[in-house]
Amino acid sequence: MTELNVLALNWRDIKSPEAGGAEVHLHEIMKALVKRGHRVTQLASAFPGCESTVTVDGVEILRRGKWYAANFALPLAYLRELRSRKFDVVVEDINKIPFYMPLYTRAPVLAIVPHLFGTTVFQEASFPFAMYVYSYERLIPAVYRRVRFLAISESTKHDLAARGVGSDRVSVVECGLDHDLYKPLPVQRDEKLIVYLGRLRKYKCVHFVIQAMKSVRERVPGARLVVVGDGPYRKNLEALTAGLGLADAVEFRGHVSQDEKVRLLSEAAVTANPSPKEGWGLTVVEANACGVPVVASRSPGLVDSVRDDRTGFLVKHGSVEQLAARLVEVLVDRQLRERLSAGAIEWAARFSWDTCGALSADVIEEVAAQARR
């Protein structure tokens, strides 16, 4: 394959303090492109104390503008600074508000879609802002009508199809996993420990897990929940915990190091994910790799990453009763827990960032080759 000059855009880069699964996913793809000898540049928003230009794993990262206006700042930075570089492919990661790069460049665009908010954005933001995001997403089929898409799950592909994006233009490559990091540690399992991993935002519905703990504690005295992660909804969740009299049962750990996260997972009996919608559910598979089953909502993305009754259980989204019942079942039944743990490890073993990066790079090279014909 001829050396390609690739531009990638995401709201944040891998070194941002707010970087999450989407940033890890895109960076692994860019690393795979660099390994194949391609030149890769990324545009991302700046953050306090950052360098404006930095190279990470061979990827040149240019930080421009503020994160809250990145959908305007980054396309403008492209027009002012990068248009003359003549990129072979522009990779746009649509994980918040789209950049609408087909309107700014003549280069072929590949749109990577972890997931789209849809109506769930109204659970998180004020109506004016939610309507703003929702309207931007509604225009994706029109603005990207000649664009190839790369989705991280079949659920996301189905979402795109329902919005009017032809399935023949959507490739699916599931996320990978760092097996050097995510693996069971030789520590004692706490048969009463439940862990939640993720950002604390309203739409993530962590309150369902906290509400479920009331019933869990009645049936499993001493059961406790450790909430790992932070976000703007943390104070509300802490207030809910206090109001339910669960201060001694729910601990908010905030951000932790990767090593600490793996240690917590290795100690946990089960994890919970009550989200109404995910692109894939990276934290689910990370937990599985550490031998931890998960009880999750039967929601888009989570139905892809959770194997019901094999790596955990899927329950009706929003049903606190079902969530509590399944958590209790896993906590009290050691034989069931061990069976699910073995299934979780087996399931997680099939995912790797090397495979994800290689398959994604194949799609990007294909987009460039088609444009040259």
C-alpha positions in Angstrom: 0.0 0.0 0.0 1.3 3.5 -0.9 2.1 5.6 2.1 -0.9 7.6 3.1 -1.2 11.0 4.7 -4.1 10.7 7.2 -5.8 13.3 9.3 -7.9 12.3 12.2 -10.3 14.5 14.3 -11.6 13.9 17.7 -12.8 16.2 20.5 -10.0 15.0 22.8 -6.7 13.2 22.3 -5.3 10.2 24.2 -3.4 12.4 26.7 -6.4 14.6 27.7 -7.3 14.2 31.4 -10.9 13.6 30.1 -9.9 10.9 27.6 -12.1 7.8 27.6 -12.9 4.8 25.6 -13.4 6.7 22.3 -10.0 8.3 22.6 -8.3 5.0 23.3 -10.1 3.4 20.3 -9.1 6.1 17.9 -5.5 6.2 19.1 -5.1 2.4 18.7 -6.3 2.8 15.1 -3.8 5.6 14.5 -1.0 3.6 16.0 -1.9 0.8 13.6 -1.6 3.2 10.6 1.8 4.5 11.8 3.0 0.9 12.1 2.1 0.4 8.4 4.2 3.4 7.5 1.5 6.0 7.1 1.8 9.5 8.2 -0.9 10.4 10.8 -1.9 13.8 12.2 -4.7 14.4 14.7 -6.6 17.5 15.5 -8.1 17.7 19.0 -9.2 20.4 21.5 -6.7 21.9 23.9 -6.8 21.4 27.7 -5.3 23.4 30.6 -1.5 23.1 30.7 -1.2 21.2 27.4 1.3 21.7 24.6 -0.2 22.9 21.4 1.8 20.3 19.4 3.0 16.9 20.6 3.9 13.5 19.1 2.5 10.4 20.8 3.3 6.9 19.4 4.3 8.5 16.1 1.0 10.5 15.8 1.4 14.3 15.5 -1.3 15.8 17.7 -2.3 19.4 17.1 -4.4 20.9 19.9 -6.6 23.8 18.9 -9.6 25.6 20.5 -11.7 24.8 23.6 -13.4 21.4 24.0 -16.9 23.0 24.2 -16.6 24.5 20.8 -14.4 21.8 19.1 -17.0 21.1 16.4 -16.3 24.7 15.1 -12.7 25.2 16.2 -11.2 22.0 14.7 -12.7 22.4 11.2 -11.5 26.0 11.2 -8.0 24.9 12.3 -8.0 22.5 9.4 -8.9 25.2 6.9 -6.3 27.7 8.3 -3.4 25.3 8.9 -3.8 21.9 7.2 -5.8 22.2 4.0 -2.6 22.5 1.9 -1.2 19.2 3.2 -3.5 17.3 0.8 -4.6 14.4 3.0 -5.4 11.1 1.4 -8.1 10.3 4.0 -9.8 12.3 6.7 -10.9 10.2 9.7 -13.7 11.8 11.7 -14.5 10.3 15.1 -18.2 11.2 15.7 -18.5 10.6 19.4 -20.1 13.9 20.4 -21.3 16.6 18.0 -20.2 15.9 14.4 -17.6 18.0 12.8 -19.3 17.8 9.3 -15.9 17.3 7.7 -17.4 16.4 4.2 -18.3 20.1 4.0 -14.7 21.3 4.6 -12.6 18.9 2.6 -12.4 17.3 -0.8 -10.5 14.4 0.6 -12.4 11.1 1.2 -13.8 11.0 4.7 -14.3 7.9 6.9 -16.6 8.5 9.9 -15.9 6.4 13.0 -19.0 6.1 15.1 -18.8 4.7 18.7 -22.4 5.6 19.2 -24.9 8.4 18.7 -26.9 10.0 21.5 -30.3 10.1 19.8 -33.0 11.0 22.3 -30.8 10.0 25.3 -29.2 13.4 25.1 -32.4 14.9 26.6 -31.7 12.9 29.8 -28.3 14.6 30.2 -28.5 18.2 29.0 -30.8 21.2 29.2 -33.5 21.2 26.4 -31.8 23.9 24.3 -28.4 22.2 24.3 -30.0 18.7 23.9 -32.0 19.9 20.9 -28.8 21.4 19.5 -27.0 18.0 19.7 -30.0 16.1 18.5 -30.4 18.4 15.5 -26.8 18.0 14.5 -27.1 14.2 14.6 -30.3 14.3 12.5 -28.3 15.8 9.6 -25.7 13.0 9.5 -27.3 11.0 6.7 -27.5 14.1 4.5 -24.0 15.6 5.2 -22.3 12.2 5.1 -24.3 10.7 2.2 -21.2 9.6 0.3 -19.1 8.7 3.3 -18.0 5.3 4.5 -18.7 4.5 8.2 -16.9 2.4 10.7 -19.1 1.3 13.6 -17.8 -0.4 16.8 -20.9 -2.7 17.2 -23.8 -4.1 15.3 -26.0 -2.0 17.5 -24.4 1.2 16.2 -24.7 -0.1 12.6 -28.4 -0.7 13.1 -28.8 2.8 14.6 -27.1 4.3 11.5 -29.3 2.2 9.2 -32.4 3.4 11.1 -31.3 7.0 10.5 -31.0 6.4 6.7 -27.3 5.4 6.3 -27.0 2.5 3.9 -25.8 -0.7 5.5 -23.4 -1.3 2.6 -21.5 1.8 3.7 -21.0 0.7 7.3 -18.3 -1.7 8.4 -18.2 -3.1 11.9 -15.0 -3.6 13.8 -15.4 -4.3 17.5 -13.1 -2.7 20.1 -10.0 -4.3 21.4 -8.5 -4.9 24.8 -5.1 -4.5 26.6 -4.6 -8.0 27.9 -1.2 -7.1 29.5 -3.2 -4.8 31.8 -6.6 -6.4 32.1 -6.2 -9.8 33.7 -7.1 -11.4 37.0 -4.7 -10.5 39.8 -3.9 -13.1 42.5 -6.0 -11.4 45.2 -8.9 -12.6 47.3 -12.4 -12.1 45.8 -14.8 -10.2 48.0 -18.1 -12.1 47.6 -20.1 -9.0 48.6 -18.3 -6.4 46.4 -20.1 -4.8 43.4 -18.2 -2.3 41.2 -19.5 0.3 38.8 -17.0 1.7 36.2 -17.7 4.8 34.1 -18.4 8.5 33.9 -20.9 9.9 36.3 -23.4 11.5 34.0 -27.1 11.5 34.4 -27.8 9.5 31.2 -25.6 6.7 32.4 -28.3 5.9 35.0 -25.9 5.0 37.8 -28.8 5.9 40.1 -30.5 2.6 39.3 -27.6 0.7 40.8 -27.7 2.8 43.9 -31.4 2.3 44.2 -30.9 -1.4 43.7 -28.5 -1.5 46.6 -31.4 -1.0 49.1 -32.8 -4.3 48.1 -29.4 -6.0 47.7 -28.5 -5.1 51.2 -31.7 -6.5 52.6 -30.9 -9.9 51.0 -27.1 -9.8 51.3 -26.1 -8.0 54.5 -22.8 -6.3 54.2 -22.9 -6.0 50.4 -21.3 -2.9 49.1 -20.9 -0.9 45.9 -17.7 0.9 44.9 -18.3 3.6 42.2 -15.2 4.2 40.1 -15.3 7.3 37.9 -16.3 11.0 38.2 -18.5 13.5 36.5 -21.0 16.3 36.9 -23.7 14.0 38.3 -21.6 12.8 41.3 -23.1 15.2 43.8 -26.6 14.1 42.8 -25.6 10.4 43.3 -24.0 11.2 46.6 -27.2 12.9 47.7 -29.3 10.0 46.6 -27.0 7.6 48.5 -27.4 9.6 51.7 -31.2 9.9 51.2 -31.5 6.1 51.0 -29.4 5.6 54.1 -26.7 3.8 52.1 -23.7 5.9 53.1 -22.0 2.8 54.6 -22.8 0.7 51.5 -21.8 2.9 48.6 -18.3 4.4 48.2 -17.4 6.9 45.6 -13.8 6.3 44.7 -13.5 8.9 41.9 -10.8 8.6 39.2 -8.3 5.9 39.9 -5.2 4.7 38.2 -5.3 1.8 35.7 -3.5 -0.5 38.2 -6.0 0.4 40.9 -8.9 -0.3 38.6 -7.6 -3.7 37.8 -7.1 -4.4 41.4 -10.6 -3.5 42.2 -12.0 -5.6 39.4 -9.9 -8.5 40.6 -11.5 -8.2 44.0 -15.0 -7.7 42.9 -17.7 -10.4 42.6 -19.7 -8.6 40.0 -20.0 -5.3 38.1 -23.0 -3.4 37.0 -23.8 -1.3 33.9 -27.3 0.2 33.8 -26.8 2.5 30.8 -29.6 3.0 28.3 -27.2 3.1 25.4 -23.5 2.3 24.7 -21.5 2.1 21.5 -19.9 -1.2 22.7 -19.3 -1.4 26.4 -15.5 -1.3 26.8 -15.6 -1.3 30.6 -17.7 -4.5 30.4 -15.1 -6.4 28.5 -12.3 -5.0 30.7 -14.1 -6.4 33.7 -14.7 -9.7 32.0 -11.0 -10.0 31.2 -10.4 -9.7 35.0 -12.8 -12.6 35.6 -15.8 -10.4 36.7 -19.3 -11.0 35.4 -21.5 -8.1 34.7 -25.2 -7.3 35.2 -26.2 -4.8 32.5 -29.2 -3.2 30.9 -30.5 -4.9 27.8 -29.5 -1.8 25.8 -27.9 -1.1 22.4 -24.1 -1.8 22.7 -24.5 -3.8 25.9 -26.3 -6.5 24.0 -23.2 -6.8 21.9 -20.6 -6.8 24.7 -22.5 -9.0 27.2 -23.3 -12.6 26.6 -26.5 -13.3 28.6 -26.1 -16.1 31.1 -22.5 -16.7 29.8 -20.5 -13.6 30.9 -23.2 -12.0 33.0 -26.9 -11.1 32.8 -28.9 -8.6 30.8 -32.0 -7.1 32.5 -34.7 -4.7 31.4 -33.4 -1.2 31.3 -34.7 0.8 34.2 -36.0 -2.2 36.2 -34.4 -1.7 39.6 -36.0 -4.9 40.7 -34.5 -7.1 38.0 -31.1 -5.4 38.5 -31.2 -6.1 42.2 -32.4 -9.7 41.8 -29.6 -10.6 39.3 -26.9 -8.9 41.5 -28.1 -10.9 44.5 -28.1 -14.1 42.4 -24.5 -13.6 41.4 -23.4 -12.6 45.0 -25.0 -15.5 46.8 -24.3 -18.4 44.3 -20.6 -19.1 44.1 -21.0 -21.9 41.5 -22.9 -19.5 39.2 -20.4 -16.8 39.8 -17.5 -19.1 38.9 -19.2 -20.3 35.8 -19.9 -16.7 34.6 -16.3 -15.7 35.5 -14.9 -18.5 33.3 -17.2 -17.5 30.5 -16.2 -13.8 30.9 -12.5 -14.6 30.6 -13.1 -16.8 27.6 -15.2 -14.1 25.9 -12.7 -11.2 26.6 -9.8 -13.3 25.2 -11.1 -12.8 21.6 -10.6 -9.0 21.6 -7.3 -7.3 21.1 -6.2 -3.8 20.0 -3.9 -5.3 17.5 -6.8 -6.9 15.7 -9.0 -3.9 16.0 -6.3 -1.6 14.7 -5.4 -3.8 11.8 -9.0 -4.3 10.6 -9.8 -0.6 11.0 -6.6 0.3 9.1 -7.7 -2.1 6.3 -11.0 0.0 6.0 -9.1 3.3 5.9 -6.7 2.0 3.2 -9.7 0.7 1.2 -11.3 4.2 1.4 -8.1 5.8 0.1 -7.8 3.2 -2.7 -11.3 3.7 -3.9 -10.8 7.5 -4.0 -7.8 7.0 -6.3 -9.7 4.9 -8.9 
